[in-house]
Amino acid sequence: MAEGAVVVDEQRAGRAAAGDPRVSELRDAVSRLRRALASHPAPLPDRDAAEEELAALDAMACAGRPELSRLRRSLLLVAGAVGSVSALSPALTAVHRAVDNFAPPPDDVPSPREGT
C-alpha cells in the first residue's frame, strides 16, 4: 500500500471516530483521569502502568471503533493501578461509564411469565 493511502485511511478513521459521541466521551473521560492522575501528589507504585493504559485507551478511541474487550482490559489495568485512591474515583468512574457505552445493548429477553 502506498504511503499516501495509509495517511488517507488514518484520516478517515479519525473522522469516523470524531463523529461518534461515545468516542468523544471516552476521550474526555480519559483526559480527565490523566489530568487527575498527573496532579495527584502521592506516589503510586503503578502510576506508569496507569498512564500507559490511559494512553492506550485514548489511542484506541482515536483509531476508530475500539474493541470492547481491549477497552475493558485497559480499564481493568487502570483500575488496578489507581482504584484504591479515592481522589481519583470520580474520574475513574467516568472512564468506566464511557467504556461501558461501547457494549452492545442487552437483548430483550422475555421473562418466563411473558412466554406463557
N, C-alpha and C positions, 0 to 999 in steps of 0.2 A: 504494500500500500504506500502511496506517495505521502511525503511529509505533509503537504497541504491538506490532504484528505483527513489525516489524523487531527489536525487543528480544527477543521470544519466539524468533524464528528464530536470533538470535545466541546466546541461552542454550542452545537445543537443540544448536547446533553445538559450543558449548563443552563440553556434557555428553558429546556423542559423542566428541569429541577426548579428553576426560579418561579415557574408558573404554578407549582404545586404548593398549596398553603401548608401542607404537612412538612415539606422540606424547609420552608421558611421558619415554621415554628420550631423544628428540631435545631436548625442553625442558631436561632435566637436563644434557645434554652441552653445549648452547648456553650455559646458565647458567655452567657450569664454565669454558668458554672465555672468556666475557665477564669473569668474575672474574680469570682468569689474565691476560688482556689488560690489564685495568684496573690490576693490580698490577705489571705488567712495567715496570721503571724506564726502560728505554732508549727513546729517541724512535724512533717508527716512522713513516715518511712516509705510509703508507696506513692508519694506525690508525683514522681517521674512517670510511674506507670499510669496514674490517673490522667496526667497531661497528655501522654502518648495516645491513650484510648479516646480522650476527648478530641484530639486532632484527627484520629481515625474516623470518629463519628461525623465530624464536620466534612472530612474528605468524602465519605460515603454519601452524605447528603448532597454535596456539590456535584458528584458524579452522575446523578440521576436518581432513578428509583432504587433505593437501597434494599438489600436483602434483610428481611426481618430477623433471621437467625443471627446474622452478623451484627446487626444493631443490638440485639439482646445480649450477645456475648460481650460486646464492648461495654454496654450498660452494667452488666454484672461485674466486670473488672473494675469499672469506675466506682460502683457502689461498694465493692470490697475494699477499695483503697481509701475512700472518704466517708463511707456510710456511718461511721460512729461519731463523726464530727457534726454536732447538732447545728452549728452555724451554717453548714453547707447543705443541710437537709432540704430547705425550700428550693434551692436551685437544682439539687439532685432529683427532687420530686418532679420538677418541671421537665427535666430531661426524660425521666421515666414516662411521663404522660405523652411527651412528644414521640417517643419510640413506640408506645402503645398505639398511636394513631396509624401506624403502618400495618397493624394486624388486620387481617380480614374480618369483616363483621361476622358475629356469631350466626350460625344457621338458626333459622326459626324452627325449632323442634317443637312439635305439638306436645302438650302434656298428655299423660295417659288418659285423662278424662276427656280431652278433646277428640281422641281417637275412637271413643266408644259411642 
